[in-house]
Amino acid sequence: MDMSKFTSLAQQTLSQASSLARSMDHAELAPIHLLVVLLGDETGTPRSIIKRAGGNSSRIVELATAQLNRMPTVTGTQPQMSQAVMDILTDSLAFAKAMGDSYATIEHLLLALFKSTSDAKDCIALGGVTTDNIEQSIELIRKESGVTNVINENDDAQL
């Protein structure tokens, strides 16, 4: 996986999710770790997307945190990236490309989480978000911010 194809904020999110998995003594970095980190900033873009999509971010975080607390723990090992997270990263890159972006952002990660088959998707759905609503919400936020695509740092349009 070429991590240079992700924005620095998306890379930071992945790093924080790995740190969360490690701090909780989880053997794997799972999609639910990504979701908790993405929604951890109460003023962040992922929460804005969820709100605009008609969802309840606080409820989603509550459900995701409960799921994290039910995961088995191990000691003395570094968490490995699960196949589900690898698939989400691959899907994020595909969504970025389909949207005309050169880099995958946290918005692409959130969309890939929602479209995955995982506990994270279940938490998002239980929080009141639908596929159509999340896609429309991302589109609206991009339009309002003036960003039409995410390209290299030498260009003006960046998320």
N, CA, C and O atoms as a DFTB+ gen file, in Angstrom:
636 C
 N C O
     1  1       0.852      -1.170       0.000
     2  2       0.000       0.000       0.000
     3  2       0.902       1.238       0.000
     4  3       1.778       1.385       0.852
     5  1       0.674       2.103      -0.950
     6  2       1.465       3.328      -1.083
     7  2       0.828       4.428      -0.236
     8  3      -0.127       5.077      -0.663
     9  1       1.357       4.627       0.954
    10  2       0.785       5.611       1.883
    11  2       0.976       7.051       1.411
    12  3       0.325       7.962       1.921
    13  1       1.861       7.257       0.444
    14  2       2.049       8.617      -0.078
    15  2       0.841       9.062      -0.905
    16  3       0.757      10.228      -1.289
    17  1      -0.078       8.163      -1.179
    18  2      -1.298       8.504      -1.913
    19  2      -2.425       8.965      -0.990
    20  3      -3.551       9.195      -1.431
    21  1      -2.101       9.095       0.304
    22  2      -3.061       9.587       1.294
    23  2      -2.601      10.952       1.780
    24  3      -1.400      11.197       1.900
    25  1      -3.549      11.844       2.060
    26  2      -3.187      13.153       2.603
    27  2      -2.536      12.956       3.966
    28  3      -2.672      11.900       4.583
    29  1      -1.830      13.979       4.427
    30  2      -1.174      13.871       5.727
    31  2      -2.194      13.654       6.842
    32  3      -1.902      12.941       7.802
    33  1      -3.372      14.244       6.740
    34  2      -4.408      14.044       7.748
    35  2      -4.919      12.600       7.740
    36  3      -5.176      12.031       8.801
    37  1      -5.066      12.015       6.568
    38  2      -5.475      10.610       6.477
    39  2      -4.388       9.704       7.050
    40  3      -4.693       8.739       7.750
    41  1      -3.127      10.006       6.759
    42  2      -2.020       9.225       7.311
    43  2      -1.991       9.346       8.838
    44  3      -1.759       8.360       9.538
    45  1      -2.227      10.552       9.344
    46  2      -2.255      10.778      10.784
    47  2      -3.389       9.971      11.430
    48  3      -3.221       9.412      12.514
    49  1      -4.524       9.919      10.765
    50  2      -5.658       9.142      11.267
    51  2      -5.292       7.675      11.380
    52  3      -5.608       7.031      12.380
    53  1      -4.633       7.142      10.370
    54  2      -4.213       5.738      10.406
    55  2      -3.225       5.488      11.540
    56  3      -3.303       4.468      12.225
    57  1      -2.312       6.408      11.734
    58  2      -1.337       6.286      12.813
    59  2      -2.023       6.321      14.179
    60  3      -1.693       5.536      15.068
    61  1      -2.976       7.234      14.336
    62  2      -3.706       7.329      15.606
    63  2      -4.554       6.084      15.852
    64  3      -4.682       5.633      16.990
    65  1      -5.127       5.536      14.800
    66  2      -5.924       4.311      14.942
    67  2      -5.028       3.151      15.381
    68  3      -5.426       2.333      16.210
    69  1      -3.829       3.085      14.826
    70  2      -2.872       2.047      15.222
    71  2      -2.467       2.231      16.686
    72  3      -2.363       1.257      17.430
    73  1      -2.243       3.467      17.091
    74  2      -1.902       3.760      18.486
    75  2      -3.043       3.372      19.423
    76  3      -2.810       2.855      20.515
    77  1      -4.273       3.627      18.989
    78  2      -5.435       3.245      19.786
    79  2      -5.477       1.726      19.964
    80  3      -5.671       1.232      21.074
    81  1      -5.297       0.997      18.878
    82  2      -5.300      -0.468      18.950
    83  2      -4.203      -0.958      19.898
    84  3      -4.423      -1.860      20.706
    85  1      -3.034      -0.357      19.787
    86  2      -1.905      -0.739      20.648
    87  2      -2.217      -0.435      22.114
    88  3      -1.961      -1.264      22.986
    89  1      -2.768       0.749      22.388
    90  2      -3.056       1.143      23.777
    91  2      -4.128       0.260      24.408
    92  3      -4.172       0.109      25.629
    93  1      -4.992      -0.324      23.578
    94  2      -6.052      -1.195      24.087
    95  2      -5.653      -2.666      24.055
    96  3      -6.461      -3.543      24.361
    97  1      -4.393      -2.932      23.682
    98  2      -3.867      -4.307      23.605
    99  2      -4.652      -5.184      22.631
   100  3      -4.879      -6.364      22.899
   101  1      -5.063      -4.612      21.510
   102  2      -5.748      -5.379      20.474
   103  2      -4.715      -5.952      19.506
   104  3      -3.718      -5.304      19.190
   105  1      -4.962      -7.154      19.050
   106  2      -4.023      -7.829      18.150
   107  2      -4.082      -7.251      16.739
   108  3      -3.103      -7.306      15.996
   109  1      -5.237      -6.698      16.379
   110  2      -5.422      -6.178      15.020
   111  2      -5.903      -4.744      15.025
   112  3      -6.646      -4.313      15.908
   113  1      -5.458      -4.016      14.013
   114  2      -6.021      -2.703      13.717
   115  2      -7.256      -2.983      12.876
   116  3      -7.155      -3.487      11.758
   117  1      -8.417      -2.656      13.420
   118  2      -9.686      -2.972      12.775
   119  2     -10.380      -1.690      12.309
   120  3     -10.025      -0.600      12.756
   121  1     -11.359      -1.812      11.424
   122  2     -12.099      -0.639      10.963
   123  2     -12.697       0.185      12.101
   124  3     -12.788       1.408      11.996
   125  1     -13.099      -0.464      13.170
   126  2     -13.717       0.247      14.285
   127  2     -12.731       1.227      14.923
   128  3     -13.146       2.273      15.423
   129  1     -11.433       0.908      14.916
   130  2     -10.413       1.835      15.426
   131  2     -10.381       3.101      14.557
   132  3     -10.313       4.219      15.070
   133  1     -10.430       2.903      13.243
   134  2     -10.448       4.052      12.327
   135  2     -11.656       4.941      12.587
   136  3     -11.541       6.167      12.618
   137  1     -12.796       4.325      12.770
   138  2     -14.024       5.092      12.987
   139  2     -13.932       5.937      14.254
   140  3     -14.283       7.117      14.244
   141  1     -13.466       5.339      15.332
   142  2     -13.367       6.078      16.601
   143  2     -12.419       7.264      16.450
   144  3     -12.704       8.351      16.954
   145  1     -11.308       7.068      15.770
   146  2     -10.357       8.166      15.572
   147  2     -10.950       9.235      14.661
   148  3     -10.831      10.426      14.949
   149  1     -11.586       8.825      13.565
   150  2     -12.185       9.797      12.645
   151  2     -13.207      10.688      13.347
   152  3     -13.293      11.881      13.060
   153  1     -13.972      10.117      14.255
   154  2     -15.022      10.880      14.929
   155  2     -14.571      11.439      16.273
   156  3     -15.373      12.011      17.012
   157  1     -13.293      11.275      16.589
   158  2     -12.763      11.741      17.858
   159  2     -12.729      13.249      17.997
   160  3     -12.865      13.765      19.106
   161  1     -12.554      13.962      16.911
   162  2     -12.521      15.427      16.937
   163  2     -13.945      15.943      16.750
   164  3     -14.522      15.814      15.671
   165  1     -14.501      16.520      17.794
   166  2     -15.895      16.953      17.745
   167  2     -16.156      18.066      16.736
   168  3     -17.304      18.301      16.358
   169  1     -15.110      18.750      16.300
   170  2     -15.287      19.813      15.305
   171  2     -14.725      19.412      13.949
   172  3     -14.621      20.249      13.053
   173  1     -14.364      18.156      13.790
   174  2     -13.736      17.694      12.558
   175  2     -14.708      17.452      11.424
   176  3     -15.919      17.361      11.625
   177  1     -14.158      17.351      10.243
   178  2     -14.951      17.128       9.030
   179  2     -15.787      15.848       9.090
   180  3     -16.951      15.879       8.689
   181  1     -15.245      14.713       9.577
   182  2     -16.089      13.507       9.608
   183  2     -17.371      13.689      10.423
   184  3     -18.427      13.183      10.042
   185  1     -17.280      14.409      11.539
   186  2     -18.497      14.659      12.326
   187  2     -19.462      15.560      11.560
   188  3     -20.676      15.376      11.636
   189  1     -18.933      16.525      10.830
   190  2     -19.790      17.394      10.013
   191  2     -20.499      16.584       8.937
   192  3     -21.680      16.799       8.663
   193  1     -19.782      15.663       8.338
   194  2     -20.373      14.807       7.304
   195  2     -21.504      13.978       7.896
   196  3     -22.592      13.901       7.326
   197  1     -21.242      13.363       9.038
   198  2     -22.261      12.533       9.697
   199  2     -23.488      13.377      10.057
   200  3     -24.622      12.952       9.835
   201  1     -23.262      14.564      10.610
   202  2     -24.379      15.440      10.991
   203  2     -25.213      15.817       9.771
   204  3     -26.441      15.741       9.803
   205  1     -24.541      16.223       8.697
   206  2     -25.261      16.597       7.471
   207  2     -25.987      15.414       6.855
   208  3     -26.987      15.579       6.158
   209  1     -25.471      14.217       7.121
   210  2     -26.103      13.009       6.589
   211  2     -27.265      12.547       7.466
   212  3     -27.878      11.512       7.204
   213  1     -27.560      13.324       8.505
   214  2     -28.689      12.997       9.366
   215  2     -28.343      12.035      10.485
   216  3     -29.231      11.509      11.156
   217  1     -27.053      11.801      10.690
   218  2     -26.626      10.861      11.722
   219  2     -26.305      11.533      13.035
   220  3     -26.223      12.757      13.130
   221  1     -26.125      10.711      14.034
   222  2     -25.798      11.160      15.377
   223  2     -24.387      10.679      15.705
   224  3     -24.194       9.519      16.070
   225  1     -23.398      11.571      15.576
   226  2     -21.996      11.211      15.794
   227  2     -21.738      10.691      17.196
   228  3     -20.991       9.730      17.381
   229  1     -22.350      11.319      18.172
   230  2     -22.135      10.885      19.557
   231  2     -22.613       9.451      19.755
   232  3     -21.954       8.657      20.426
   233  1     -23.743       9.130      19.178
   234  2     -24.271       7.753      19.275
   235  2     -23.341       6.785      18.557
   236  3     -23.087       5.687      19.053
   237  1     -22.837       7.177      17.406
   238  2     -21.927       6.306      16.655
   239  2     -20.659       6.048      17.466
   240  3     -20.190       4.912      17.539
   241  1     -20.100       7.098      18.076
   242  2     -18.896       6.937      18.900
   243  2     -19.195       6.036      20.095
   244  3     -18.380       5.190      20.462
   245  1     -20.354       6.222      20.692
   246  2     -20.761       5.390      21.831
   247  2     -20.823       3.914      21.428
   248  3     -20.293       3.052      22.129
   249  1     -21.461       3.634      20.318
   250  2     -21.567       2.250      19.828
   251  2     -20.194       1.680      19.473
   252  3     -19.888       0.532      19.797
   253  1     -19.368       2.493      18.802
   254  2     -18.038       2.037      18.386
   255  2     -17.134       1.781      19.586
   256  3     -16.381       0.808      19.606
   257  1     -17.211       2.649      20.579
   258  2     -16.400       2.478      21.784
   259  2     -16.814       1.211      22.524
   260  3     -15.959       0.478      23.020
   261  1     -18.098       0.951      22.601
   262  2     -18.577      -0.284      23.229
   263  2     -18.041      -1.502      22.480
   264  3     -17.647      -2.493      23.094
   265  1     -18.030      -1.422      21.164
   266  2     -17.500      -2.519      20.350
   267  2     -16.004      -2.709      20.605
   268  3     -15.531      -3.839      20.729
   269  1     -15.262      -1.600      20.682
   270  2     -13.826      -1.680      20.983
   271  2     -13.584      -2.360      22.324
   272  3     -12.678      -3.183      22.459
   273  1     -14.392      -2.014      23.302
   274  2     -14.218      -2.571      24.644
   275  2     -14.546      -4.062      24.715
   276  3     -14.146      -4.736      25.665
   277  1     -15.266      -4.582      23.727
   278  2     -15.595      -6.011      23.679
   279  2     -14.540      -6.830      22.936
   280  3     -14.570      -8.060      22.972
   281  1     -13.620      -6.160      22.271
   282  2     -12.615      -6.891      21.492
   283  2     -11.634      -7.605      22.412
   284  3     -11.297      -7.095      23.481
   285  1     -11.175      -8.786      21.997
   286  2     -10.194      -9.508      22.813
   287  2      -8.866      -8.757      22.873
   288  3      -8.511      -8.021      21.952
   289  1      -8.145      -8.955      23.963
   290  2      -6.863      -8.286      24.138
   291  2      -5.735      -9.316      24.196
   292  3      -5.944     -10.476      24.550
   293  1      -4.547      -8.862      23.841
   294  2      -3.328      -9.660      23.935
   295  2      -2.233      -8.742      24.461
   296  3      -2.327      -7.519      24.348
   297  1      -1.220      -9.325      25.022
   298  2      -0.109      -8.505      25.497
   299  2       1.167      -8.916      24.778
   300  3       1.314     -10.048      24.317
   301  1       2.072      -7.969      24.697
   302  2       3.384      -8.254      24.137
   303  2       3.444      -8.329      22.625
   304  3       4.376      -8.917      22.077
   305  1       2.485      -7.755      21.946
   306  2       2.495      -7.798      20.483
   307  2       2.038      -6.460      19.913
   308  3       1.269      -5.734      20.544
   309  1       2.508      -6.151      18.743
   310  2       2.061      -4.955      18.024
   311  2       0.849      -5.329      17.182
   312  3       0.832      -6.392      16.561
   313  1      -0.162      -4.471      17.153
   314  2      -1.334      -4.791      16.328
   315  2      -0.971      -4.833      14.840
   316  3      -0.229      -3.988      14.340
   317  1      -1.500      -5.815      14.167
   318  2      -1.317      -5.953      12.726
   319  2      -2.532      -5.368      12.014
   320  3      -3.649      -5.428      12.529
   321  1      -2.313      -4.811      10.846
   322  2      -3.418      -4.252      10.074
   323  2      -4.280      -5.400       9.542
   324  3      -3.782      -6.306       8.873
   325  1      -5.556      -5.348       9.842
   326  2      -6.471      -6.398       9.394
   327  2      -6.705      -6.292       7.890
   328  3      -6.468      -5.249       7.280
   329  1      -7.169      -7.379       7.315
   330  2      -7.510      -7.378       5.893
   331  2      -8.640      -6.385       5.628
   332  3      -8.682      -5.756       4.571
   333  1      -9.545      -6.249       6.577
   334  2     -10.654      -5.302       6.407
   335  2     -10.133      -3.871       6.290
   336  3     -10.647      -3.096       5.483
   337  1      -9.123      -3.506       7.079
   338  2      -8.549      -2.162       6.990
   339  2      -7.807      -2.007       5.666
   340  3      -7.881      -0.953       5.036
   341  1      -7.097      -3.043       5.242
   342  2      -6.420      -2.985       3.939
   343  2      -7.439      -2.749       2.826
   344  3      -7.194      -1.963       1.910
   345  1      -8.573      -3.426       2.906
   346  2      -9.630      -3.239       1.908
   347  2     -10.180      -1.810       1.957
   348  3     -10.467      -1.222       0.914
   349  1     -10.325      -1.257       3.142
   350  2     -10.821       0.118       3.293
   351  2      -9.829       1.098       2.679
   352  3     -10.235       2.051       2.013
   353  1      -8.549       0.879       2.891
   354  2      -7.535       1.755       2.294
   355  2      -7.578       1.671       0.774
   356  3      -7.506       2.689       0.085
   357  1      -7.695       0.457       0.258
   358  2      -7.792       0.261      -1.191
   359  2      -9.039       0.941      -1.743
   360  3      -8.983       1.604      -2.779
   361  1     -10.161       0.775      -1.053
   362  2     -11.410       1.405      -1.481
   363  2     -11.314       2.930      -1.406
   364  3     -11.855       3.629      -2.263
   365  1     -10.626       3.446      -0.381
   366  2     -10.442       4.898      -0.258
   367  2      -9.727       5.448      -1.475
   368  3     -10.109       6.485      -2.018
   369  1      -8.693       4.753      -1.895
   370  2      -7.957       5.185      -3.090
   371  2      -8.844       5.122      -4.330
   372  3      -8.775       5.998      -5.192
   373  1      -9.669       4.094      -4.418
   374  2     -10.579       3.968      -5.566
   375  2     -11.621       5.088      -5.558
   376  3     -11.939       5.644      -6.609
   377  1     -12.151       5.419      -4.385
   378  2     -13.116       6.521      -4.286
   379  2     -12.453       7.838      -4.664
   380  3     -13.050       8.662      -5.357
   381  1     -11.226       8.037      -4.211
   382  2     -10.496       9.270      -4.551
   383  2     -10.343       9.379      -6.067
   384  3     -10.599      10.430      -6.653
   385  1      -9.930       8.296      -6.682
   386  2      -9.733       8.297      -8.133
   387  2     -11.061       8.571      -8.853
   388  3     -11.101       9.356      -9.800
   389  1     -12.132       7.933      -8.411
   390  2     -13.445       8.126      -9.039
   391  2     -13.933       9.562      -8.905
   392  3     -14.688      10.047      -9.747
   393  1     -13.496      10.248      -7.835
   394  2     -13.907      11.635      -7.611
   395  2     -12.934      12.624      -8.262
   396  3     -13.090      13.838      -8.127
   397  1     -11.935      12.097      -8.964
   398  2     -10.976      12.950      -9.640
   399  2      -9.884      13.487      -8.734
   400  3      -9.224      14.470      -9.072
   401  1      -9.687      12.854      -7.585
   402  2      -8.688      13.296      -6.619
   403  2      -7.396      12.498      -6.786
   404  3      -7.417      11.314      -7.122
   405  1      -6.290      13.162      -6.547
   406  2      -4.990      12.492      -6.611
   407  2      -4.637      11.809      -5.303
   408  3      -3.809      10.898      -5.286
   409  1      -5.251      12.234      -4.211
   410  2      -4.947      11.711      -2.888
   411  2      -6.221      11.312      -2.162
   412  3      -7.268      11.932      -2.349
   413  1      -6.133      10.279      -1.338
   414  2      -7.260       9.862      -0.505
   415  2      -7.256      10.693       0.770
   416  3      -6.210      10.881       1.391
   417  1      -8.420      11.187       1.156
   418  2      -8.586      12.046       2.325
   419  2      -9.347      11.300       3.422
   420  3      -9.730      10.142       3.257
   421  1      -9.555      11.985       4.535
   422  2     -10.356      11.380       5.598
   423  2     -11.802      11.189       5.145
   424  3     -12.489      10.292       5.633
   425  1     -12.262      12.011       4.231
   426  2     -13.607      11.830       3.686
   427  2     -13.704      10.516       2.918
   428  3     -14.698       9.798       3.024
   429  1     -12.671      10.210       2.147
   430  2     -12.651       8.938       1.416
   431  2     -12.578       7.764       2.384
   432  3     -13.202       6.728       2.152
   433  1     -11.815       7.918       3.475
   434  2     -11.745       6.859       4.492
   435  2     -13.117       6.629       5.113
   436  3     -13.538       5.484       5.280
   437  1     -13.820       7.714       5.458
   438  2     -15.151       7.586       6.056
   439  2     -16.116       6.908       5.089
   440  3     -16.886       6.036       5.491
   441  1     -16.079       7.298       3.838
   442  2     -16.944       6.678       2.836
   443  2     -16.621       5.195       2.681
   444  3     -17.529       4.368       2.589
   445  1     -15.343       4.856       2.652
   446  2     -14.940       3.449       2.532
   447  2     -15.361       2.650       3.763
   448  3     -15.765       1.493       3.642
   449  1     -15.270       3.254       4.940
   450  2     -15.746       2.584       6.157
   451  2     -17.226       2.277       6.049
   452  3     -17.674       1.185       6.400
   453  1     -17.984       3.256       5.557
   454  2     -19.427       3.066       5.460
   455  2     -19.787       1.987       4.446
   456  3     -20.787       1.288       4.609
   457  1     -18.995       1.852       3.424
   458  2     -19.308       0.871       2.381
   459  2     -18.683      -0.489       2.652
   460  3     -18.886      -1.429       1.883
   461  1     -17.923      -0.604       3.740
   462  2     -17.285      -1.872       4.083
   463  2     -18.282      -2.816       4.744
   464  3     -19.392      -2.424       5.105
   465  1     -17.864      -4.057       4.892
   466  2     -18.623      -5.009       5.685
   467  2     -17.868      -5.127       7.000
   468  3     -16.911      -5.893       7.117
   469  1     -18.313      -4.353       7.990
   470  2     -17.575      -4.312       9.253
   471  2     -18.466      -3.800      10.376
   472  3     -19.568      -3.301      10.146
   473  1     -17.961      -3.938      11.589
   474  2     -18.660      -3.375      12.742
   475  2     -18.752      -1.857      12.635
   476  3     -19.719      -1.253      13.099
   477  1     -17.740      -1.245      12.021
   478  2     -17.743       0.212      11.860
   479  2     -18.936       0.645      11.012
   480  3     -19.626       1.606      11.351
   481  1     -19.175      -0.055       9.922
   482  2     -20.324       0.275       9.067
   483  2     -21.620       0.124       9.853
   484  3     -22.521       0.956       9.751
   485  1     -21.704      -0.950      10.640
   486  2     -22.911      -1.173      11.428
   487  2     -23.146      -0.027      12.406
   488  3     -24.281       0.415      12.581
   489  1     -22.084       0.456      13.041
   490  2     -22.211       1.577      13.984
   491  2     -22.689       2.841      13.271
   492  3     -23.549       3.564      13.775
   493  1     -22.121       3.096      12.094
   494  2     -22.519       4.284      11.326
   495  2     -23.988       4.182      10.933
   496  3     -24.740       5.149      11.055
   497  1     -24.393       3.004      10.462
   498  2     -25.783       2.810      10.051
   499  2     -26.732       2.936      11.242
   500  3     -27.798       3.540      11.123
   501  1     -26.348       2.368      12.393
   502  2     -27.182       2.480      13.590
   503  2     -27.254       3.917      14.093
   504  3     -28.171       4.285      14.828
   505  1     -26.283       4.716      13.690
   506  2     -26.281       6.134      14.036
   507  2     -27.142       6.971      13.114
   508  3     -27.176       8.195      13.241
   509  1     -27.844       6.325      12.177
   510  2     -28.817       7.025      11.347
   511  2     -28.331       7.485       9.989
   512  3     -28.980       8.320       9.358
   513  1     -27.200       6.961       9.516
   514  2     -26.645       7.404       8.233
   515  2     -26.962       6.367       7.147
   516  3     -26.854       5.160       7.365
   517  1     -27.358       6.874       5.969
   518  2     -27.592       6.000       4.818
   519  2     -26.535       6.276       3.758
   520  3     -25.863       7.306       3.797
   521  1     -26.390       5.355       2.812
   522  2     -25.401       5.517       1.745
   523  2     -25.629       6.805       0.974
   524  3     -24.691       7.574       0.763
   525  1     -26.856       7.050       0.555
   526  2     -27.154       8.263      -0.215
   527  2     -26.843       9.512       0.584
   528  3     -26.260      10.462       0.063
   529  1     -27.232       9.510       1.852
   530  2     -27.010      10.697       2.685
   531  2     -25.531      10.997       2.875
   532  3     -25.133      12.162       2.834
   533  1     -24.715       9.982       3.081
   534  2     -23.297      10.239       3.326
   535  2     -22.618      10.745       2.054
   536  3     -21.770      11.635       2.114
   537  1     -22.985      10.188       0.922
   538  2     -22.399      10.653      -0.347
   539  2     -22.812      12.093      -0.634
   540  3     -21.982      12.901      -1.051
   541  1     -24.087      12.422      -0.416
   542  2     -24.565      13.790      -0.632
   543  2     -23.903      14.761       0.334
   544  3     -23.566      15.884      -0.040
   545  1     -23.717      14.330       1.568
   546  2     -23.085      15.174       2.576
   547  2     -21.644      15.503       2.195
   548  3     -21.215      16.650       2.313
   549  1     -20.910      14.513       1.743
   550  2     -19.526      14.741       1.311
   551  2     -19.498      15.697       0.126
   552  3     -18.677      16.613       0.078
   553  1     -20.387      15.483      -0.817
   554  2     -20.453      16.356      -1.995
   555  2     -20.762      17.802      -1.599
   556  3     -20.141      18.731      -2.114
   557  1     -21.710      17.994      -0.694
   558  2     -22.068      19.346      -0.241
   559  2     -20.903      20.038       0.462
   560  3     -20.625      21.209       0.204
   561  1     -20.237      19.327       1.335
   562  2     -19.107      19.924       2.061
   563  2     -17.998      20.300       1.097
   564  3     -17.376      21.351       1.250
   565  1     -17.740      19.455       0.104
   566  2     -16.706      19.770      -0.880
   567  2     -17.095      21.002      -1.690
   568  3     -16.250      21.855      -1.961
   569  1     -18.352      21.104      -2.075
   570  2     -18.801      22.270      -2.838
   571  2     -18.705      23.544      -2.010
   572  3     -18.232      24.572      -2.496
   573  1     -19.149      23.474      -0.771
   574  2     -19.121      24.658       0.097
   575  2     -17.703      25.126       0.392
   576  3     -17.457      26.321       0.556
   577  1     -16.772      24.177       0.459
   578  2     -15.387      24.548       0.759
   579  2     -14.659      25.043      -0.485
   580  3     -13.558      25.586      -0.393
   581  1     -15.276      24.853      -1.642
   582  2     -14.640      25.264      -2.886
   583  2     -13.698      24.217      -3.448
   584  3     -13.051      24.446      -4.470
   585  1     -13.613      23.061      -2.786
   586  2     -12.730      21.992      -3.246
   587  2     -13.503      21.127      -4.236
   588  3     -14.568      20.595      -3.921
   589  1     -12.957      21.001      -5.411
   590  2     -13.561      20.115      -6.389
   591  2     -12.766      18.833      -6.527
   592  3     -13.310      17.802      -6.924
   593  1     -11.478      18.888      -6.202
   594  2     -10.669      17.675      -6.156
   595  2      -9.415      17.931      -5.335
   596  3      -9.037      19.078      -5.096
   597  1      -8.788      16.868      -4.914
   598  2      -7.584      16.949      -4.098
   599  2      -6.424      16.538      -4.986
   600  3      -6.330      15.390      -5.420
   601  1      -5.538      17.496      -5.250
   602  2      -4.424      17.261      -6.157
   603  2      -3.114      17.475      -5.422
   604  3      -3.106      17.622      -4.200
   605  1      -2.014      17.494      -6.146
   606  2      -0.732      17.578      -5.443
   607  2      -0.503      18.936      -4.816
   608  3      -1.155      19.918      -5.171
   609  1       0.441      18.983      -3.869
   610  2       0.655      20.183      -3.064
   611  2       1.100      21.399      -3.853
   612  3       1.105      22.496      -3.296
   613  1       1.470      21.270      -5.100
   614  2       1.852      22.410      -5.920
   615  2       0.648      23.140      -6.498
   616  3       0.773      24.222      -7.070
   617  1      -0.520      22.526      -6.338
   618  2      -1.739      23.121      -6.846
   619  2      -2.535      23.749      -5.714
   620  3      -2.220      23.543      -4.542
   621  1      -3.554      24.507      -6.054
   622  2      -4.285      25.280      -5.061
   623  2      -5.357      24.505      -4.315
   624  3      -5.566      24.770      -3.131
   625  1      -6.045      23.565      -4.943
   626  2      -7.189      22.902      -4.313
   627  2      -6.732      21.724      -3.470
   628  3      -6.272      20.711      -3.997
   629  1      -6.859      21.860      -2.180
   630  2      -6.486      20.783      -1.254
   631  2      -7.483      20.745      -0.127
   632  3      -8.045      21.776       0.243
   633  1      -7.710      19.575       0.421
   634  2      -8.519      19.434       1.645
   635  2      -7.596      19.452       2.822
   636  3      -8.047      19.348       3.963
